[in-house]
């Protein structure tokens, strides 16, 4: 996977390669679901309103709950979850690393 130095609110996005590398922090800011949808919208050149709904693929609340800190403080560092949305493979790692890659570019791995 190639990732450029382009930084979009802490996300490294390479629109030419169709890839994004996100680092999600469950204790701050945007929800995981919003971060994923925003990255795919940026990669595809579309707005979130023009895209397939995330909850038609995966429950956004469950996506958050799977990896959010236990007891409010202990981060989960293990486990992965993958799904496809809008022609992109999305892999979420318990550490907060999220990889998004255009299908057909090979399955992205977790660094």
Order of alpha helices (4+ residues) and beta strands (2+ residues): beta-beta-beta-alpha-alpha-beta-beta-beta
